[in-house]
Amino acid sequence: MLAAESGGIPDAVSDTVATLFQNNVEWVEAALPDSMSQAERLRKAQHLVAAMQGAMMLAINQHDFKIFDNIVRDLMASIEI
């Protein structure tokens, strides 16, 4: 949620949250196959991180972590790597 509020929180907090998200994207990007172009790995990594963050927010809001599990399972089944 802090990422969505970046415009209204202290710069130091916003910068730390941005670094966390960037680190997550880079970690996922590095795990994707080298057969994908760098641009394709970056796009796919951003998509995966964003989708999992949304799944986590929905699962927490609904007090049902099966939602997260199901969304991630469907997401992983749908990606082409």
Protein Blocks (a to p, Z undefined) as FASTA:
>chain_A
ZZmmmmmgcfklmmmmmmmmmmmmmmmmmmpcfkbcfklmmmmmmmmmmmmmmmmmmmmm
nopaklmmmmmmmmmmmpcZZ
